[in-house]
């Protein structure tokens, strides 16, 4: 199973890297606009997003839109041990620094005191690949899956991806967390009912 996932990762990441800068920006804009219309996002008061690397869909427009709508926005941070992840509050004035593997995260926020106190209602996740059952292929570190399982079981999980990242089947493992939605430039795919929140 692991070999199959690694083969999928390699091919999908190479395809994603083949996008030109303007093409990636154009598609990311389309995806963010569609994501901003999701009822779960519209109702949400607090969201989590990610900083893109390796040609991922760029959620920057979604961050800006959320701030304009008076939503709180948080970004993932790898903790000081390097084995766990939490979310820290972000604003347009937040200073950023590279974390492990060069992924940007809020500066100086690697301890428990910077964890977001309020529960996130929607988390937008980076995607290497996905299938029509809602299984997500990540980079293999398991950070998002562990966070979702232990800290955010009731959060709405939304993958942001390019349409070509859809594959026939992702080999799911017991620790994998299924998505509620995937948003691509082709539209929105829903796999299960999202959690309800007031």
N, C-alpha and C positions, 0 to 999 in steps of 0.2 A: 504493500500500500504506500509506504513512504517513497519508494522508487517512483511509483506512478505520480505522486504529488510533485516530486522534484522535477520530473520530466515536464509536467504541466507548467510548473513555475518558470522553468527556463524558457520554454517556447513562448509563453504569454508575456513574460518580461521583455524578451527580445522584440516581440511585435509592438509592445507599448513604446519601447525606446525608438522605434522606427518613425513615430509621429514627429512631424516638424513642430517647432515652437508655435508658429501661428495656428497650425491645425489643432494642436493640443489645447491652446487657449480658447479657440472658437468652440470646440466640443465641450470643454469644461464650462464655458458660459452657458451653453444650452442645458447642460446637466444641472447646474446650479439653479437656473430659472425653474426647471421642472421640480426640483427638490423643494424649492421655496413655496410651492403650491400644495404640497402634501398636507392634508388636514392635521396630521400629528404634529408637523412642524409649525403650522399656523397657530395651533393651540398652545404649543410649548412655551414655557417661560425660561427654560434653561436647556442649552444644547451643548453637545461636545462635538468637536470636529478634529481634524488632524492637519499636520503640516506635510505637504506632498514631497515625495522623493521619487527618483527613478521613473519619471514619466507618469506618475499617478494623476488622476483627475484632480485639478486644483480647486479646492473649496473656498478660495479667497472671497469670491463674490457672495457666497452664502454667509460667510462671517460678517462681511460689511452689511449685508441685508439684515442679519439678525440684530446687529448693534443698532441699526436704524429703527428696528421694530421694538427696541427696549428689552430685548432678550439678553440673558447673560450667556456668554460664550466661554467655553473652557477647552483647553488643549491637553493632550496626553503628555505625561512626564514619566520617564523611566526613573524609578526610585534609586536611592543611594546604593542599594545592594546590587543593582543591575538585574534583578530577577523579577521585579514587579513593576506595575504601572499604576498611576493615578492621574486624575485630571486637576489642573490648576487654572484659575480664572485668567482670561485674556481680555484685553481691551486694545484699541488701536494704539495706545501709548505704551503698551507692555514691551519692555526690552527682551529680545530673544537671543539665545545662544545655542550652539550646536550641542546636542546630547550624544548619547551612544550612537554610533553609526552615522554621525553627522546630521541627524534629524533635529530641526530646530524645535526648541521648547522654551517656555518662559524662563528668563534668567534667574538663577539662584533658587529655583523651586524644586529642590530634590529631597525635601524633608516633609514630615507629616504636617507641619504647620501650614503648608501651602495647599493642602488638599481642599477641594471644593466641598463646602459643608452641605449645601443643598443638593438634593438628588437631581441628577440629570434626567431629562424626560425623553430626549432624542439624542442618539449618538450616530454621527455619520462616519462610516468606517472606510478605510482604504481597501481596495480589492485587487488581488492579482488575477483571480478567476472566480466564476460563480456558475451554478447550474440552475435549471428550472425548478428545482426543489427548494432553493433558498440556501444551499450550502455555499459557504465562502472559502476560497483558498487565499491564505495570507502568505507571509514570508517564512512561516515555520517556527517562529519564536513563541507563539502562543500568548503573547501579551494581551491582546484584545479579548481572546476567548477566556483567559483566566479572570480578567477584570470583569467581564460581563457575567460570568458564572458566580463570582463571589461578592461583587459590589453593586451590580446593576441588573439583577434578574428581571426587573420589571420595566426596563428601558426599551424604547422603540429603537430597533437596530436597522439602519439604512445604509446599504452599500452604494458607493458612487463608483461607476465603472464605464468604460467604453463598451459599445455593443459587441466588439470582437472578442471581449474577454469572457463571453458566455461559452461554456463547453457542455458536452452531453451529460457528464456526471463528474462530481467531485467525490473522491473517496472519503466519506465522512467517518470520523473517529468519535469515541464517546465524549471527549472534552470539547468538541466543536460546537459552536453556538450558531444556530440557524438565524438567518436574516428575516426581518418582516418585509422589507422592500429592497429592490435594487433599482436605482435610477440610472439610465443611460441616455444617450442622445436620441434613442429610439422611443423613449417613454419610460413609464413606471411599471415594474413588475411586482406584484404583491404575492407573497408566499404563505402568509398566515396573518390572522387578525392582530393588529398592534395592541399593546396594553392600553387600557383606558386611564386617563388622568383628567382631573378637573381643570 
